[in-house]
Amino acid sequence: MQTSQIDLVAFGSEHLEAAVQLSRQAGWPHRLEDWQMAFILSKGAVAIEGGRVVGTVLTTSYGADCAAINMVIVDESMRGRGLGRKLMDAALEIAGSRPLRLVATEQGLPLYEKLGFQKTGAIRQHQGVAGEIAASPGTEAATEGDMDAIIELDRSAFGANRGRLLSYLAASGEFAVMRRNGRVCGFAALRAFGRGEVIGPVVAAGLDDAKALVAHFIARRPGQFLRVDTTVDTGLAPWLAAQGLAHVGGGIAMAKPPIPRGADPAATTFALVNQALG
């Protein structure tokens, strides 16, 4: 059977509306604004067939430290033609020699394993309308002067400098912090996303501090739809479920090669920005 030509071109702003439609076809909740955020922070490619966008991929680089490959979507009518591999090849070229991270679905797992990615953990997506909860007295709204400390804590927890991403979140959302001895020892971010708002990233020294930072925003959003993406190993998931944020899915964290993390007990990532950006 003869197939038409598929061209890969650089992802431009003119492709955003089509990308939104592809993500809706895949059952993702992303709005145009959510795609714009990922696009602004990334470089990528789109697959074009007959003038129609039939695939997307983005590579979000965090300096020279690492890169996250995300928004890998293939139109359902195009599957089985090797397009996912072509999009990944484009993403790998953009990333260059940087260590790589991504969150895989079960369907995408075989391809990523063939490309040398290894499983590093499991992601749990929790969402819903939380019940009433008291805000912790140990948290407060962040100030502009807290951003350097927030960026440094995130670097210690994530293993890369994500200052550009966090500055974008500060401009489009809000941060809460926890202090000890006058110093920022934990933080959480909140922003509009999908059906409601997402809480993340959340970085703290321990589970109780992470719960308090998440509770800071839950308490201020009664009746609002909230989402939190966490990893199984943090232990935050059972508490989220108890607050009314149900486990609705997730993904498989992968890296190429596995990225060594510094053993810093003062900074652990308890919730992700989202599954795309880590």
C-alpha positions in Angstrom: 0.0 0.0 0.0 1.4 3.4 -1.0 1.7 5.9 1.8 2.1 9.7 1.5 5.2 11.5 2.6 5.7 12.6 6.2 7.9 15.6 6.8 9.5 16.6 10.1 9.9 20.3 10.6 10.8 22.6 13.6 7.9 23.1 16.0 6.7 26.7 15.6 3.9 28.7 17.2 1.8 28.2 14.1 1.6 24.5 15.1 0.1 25.0 18.6 -3.6 24.9 17.7 -3.0 21.6 15.9 -1.0 20.3 18.8 -3.9 21.0 21.2 -6.2 19.0 18.9 -3.8 16.0 18.9 -3.5 16.1 22.7 -7.3 16.1 23.0 -7.5 13.1 20.7 -5.0 11.4 23.1 -7.3 12.2 26.0 -4.9 14.7 27.6 -6.3 17.8 29.4 -3.9 20.4 28.0 -5.2 23.8 27.1 -3.6 26.1 24.5 -1.9 27.9 27.4 -0.4 24.7 28.7 1.1 23.9 25.3 2.4 27.5 25.0 4.2 27.1 28.3 5.9 23.9 27.1 6.7 25.4 23.7 8.2 28.6 25.2 10.6 26.5 27.4 11.5 23.9 24.7 12.5 23.2 21.2 10.8 20.5 19.2 9.5 19.0 16.0 6.2 18.2 14.3 5.4 15.7 11.7 3.4 17.0 8.7 1.4 14.9 6.2 -0.5 16.6 3.5 -0.3 19.9 5.4 -1.7 18.4 8.6 0.2 18.0 11.9 0.2 14.3 12.7 2.8 14.1 15.4 4.6 16.3 18.0 7.6 16.1 20.3 9.4 18.7 22.5 12.8 18.7 24.2 13.1 20.9 27.3 16.7 21.5 28.2 17.9 22.5 31.6 21.1 24.1 30.7 23.8 21.5 30.0 22.6 19.4 33.0 19.9 17.4 31.4 16.9 17.5 29.1 13.3 16.3 29.4 11.6 14.8 26.3 7.9 15.3 26.3 4.6 15.9 24.4 5.3 12.9 22.2 2.0 12.3 20.4 1.3 10.5 17.2 -2.1 10.8 15.5 -4.1 7.6 16.0 -4.5 7.2 12.2 -0.7 7.2 11.7 0.3 4.6 14.3 2.3 1.6 13.1 4.3 3.6 10.6 7.4 4.3 12.7 6.5 7.9 13.3 7.1 7.7 17.0 10.7 6.6 16.4 11.3 9.5 13.9 10.0 12.0 16.4 12.2 10.6 19.1 15.2 10.8 16.8 14.5 14.5 16.3 14.2 15.0 20.0 17.5 13.2 20.7 19.2 15.4 18.1 17.9 18.5 19.8 19.1 17.2 23.2 22.6 16.5 22.0 24.8 15.0 24.7 22.7 15.9 27.6 21.4 13.2 30.0 17.7 12.6 29.2 14.5 12.1 31.2 11.0 11.3 30.2 7.8 9.8 31.6 6.5 6.9 29.5 3.1 5.3 29.0 2.9 1.5 28.8 2.4 1.9 25.0 5.5 4.0 24.6 7.7 1.9 26.9 9.0 -0.6 24.3 10.3 2.2 22.0 12.0 4.0 24.8 13.7 0.9 26.1 15.0 0.2 22.5 16.5 3.7 22.6 18.4 2.9 25.8 16.1 4.5 28.4 15.9 2.8 31.8 13.1 2.8 34.3 13.8 4.9 37.4 10.5 5.1 39.1 6.7 5.2 38.9 4.5 8.4 38.7 1.1 8.6 40.3 -1.4 11.2 39.1 -3.9 12.4 41.7 -6.7 14.8 41.1 -10.1 15.9 42.1 -11.8 18.3 44.5 -10.2 17.9 47.9 -12.1 18.0 51.2 -11.7 20.8 53.7 -8.3 21.0 55.2 -6.6 23.4 57.6 -3.6 25.4 56.3 -0.4 24.8 58.1 0.8 27.8 60.2 4.3 26.9 59.0 3.8 28.0 55.4 3.4 31.4 53.8 3.2 33.0 50.3 6.7 33.4 48.7 8.1 36.8 47.9 10.2 37.8 44.9 13.2 37.7 47.2 12.7 34.0 47.8 13.3 32.9 44.2 17.0 32.4 44.4 16.5 30.1 47.4 13.7 28.3 45.6 15.8 27.7 42.5 18.7 26.4 44.6 16.5 24.0 46.5 15.0 22.7 43.3 18.5 22.2 41.8 19.5 20.2 44.8 16.4 18.0 44.6 16.1 17.7 40.8 19.8 17.6 39.9 19.7 20.4 37.3 19.2 24.2 37.3 15.6 24.9 36.3 15.7 28.6 37.0 14.0 29.5 33.7 11.1 27.1 34.3 10.6 28.3 37.9 10.7 31.9 36.9 8.0 31.2 34.3 5.9 29.5 37.0 6.4 32.5 39.3 5.1 34.8 36.6 2.1 32.7 35.7 1.2 31.2 39.1 2.2 31.5 42.8 4.6 29.9 45.2 4.4 29.1 48.9 7.4 28.5 51.1 8.4 27.1 54.5 11.2 28.6 56.6 13.4 27.4 59.4 15.8 29.8 61.1 14.9 32.4 58.6 15.8 30.3 55.6 13.6 28.8 52.9 13.6 25.0 53.5 10.8 24.0 51.2 8.4 25.3 48.6 5.4 24.5 46.4 4.0 26.1 43.3 0.4 26.4 42.0 -0.7 27.3 38.5 -3.7 26.9 36.2 -3.5 23.7 34.1 -6.0 21.5 32.3 -9.3 21.2 34.1 -8.3 23.3 37.1 -5.0 23.9 38.8 -1.9 21.8 39.5 0.3 21.9 42.6 3.9 21.2 41.8 6.8 21.2 42.0 6.9 20.5 45.7 10.3 20.3 47.3 10.8 19.7 51.0 13.1 18.1 53.5 10.5 15.5 54.6 7.1 14.1 54.1 5.4 16.1 56.8 6.8 19.4 55.3 5.6 18.3 51.9 2.1 17.7 53.2 2.0 21.1 54.8 3.1 22.8 51.6 0.4 21.0 49.5 -2.2 21.8 52.3 -1.3 25.4 51.9 -2.9 25.5 48.5 -5.7 23.0 49.1 -6.9 25.1 52.0 -7.1 28.1 49.8 -8.9 26.4 46.9 -12.1 25.0 48.5 -14.3 23.3 45.8 -11.6 23.7 43.1 -10.3 20.9 40.9 -6.7 20.2 41.8 -4.0 17.9 40.4 -0.8 16.6 41.9 1.8 14.3 40.2 4.0 12.5 42.6 6.3 9.5 42.6 5.6 6.3 44.5 8.8 6.4 46.5 8.0 9.7 48.2 5.0 8.3 50.2 2.8 11.3 49.5 0.3 9.4 47.3 -1.8 7.8 50.2 -2.1 11.2 51.9 -3.3 12.8 48.7 -5.9 10.1 48.2 -7.1 10.7 51.8 -7.6 14.3 51.0 -10.0 13.5 48.1 -7.5 13.6 45.3 -8.0 10.2 43.7 -5.4 8.2 41.9 -6.4 8.3 38.2 -3.3 7.1 36.4 0.4 7.9 36.0 3.4 6.9 34.1 6.9 5.3 34.2 9.8 7.6 34.9 12.8 6.8 32.7 16.3 8.2 32.1 19.2 7.8 29.7 21.6 7.2 31.3 20.3 7.0 34.9 21.2 10.4 36.4 23.1 10.2 39.7 21.4 12.3 42.4 23.3 14.0 45.2 22.3 12.6 48.6 20.9 15.9 50.0 18.4 15.1 52.8 17.3 18.7 52.8 15.7 18.6 49.4 13.5 16.0 47.9 11.0 16.4 45.1 7.6 15.3 46.4 5.5 16.5 43.4 6.4 17.3 39.8 5.8 20.4 37.7 3.9 17.9 35.6 4.7 14.6 33.9 6.2 16.5 30.8 8.7 18.7 32.6 9.6 16.6 35.7 
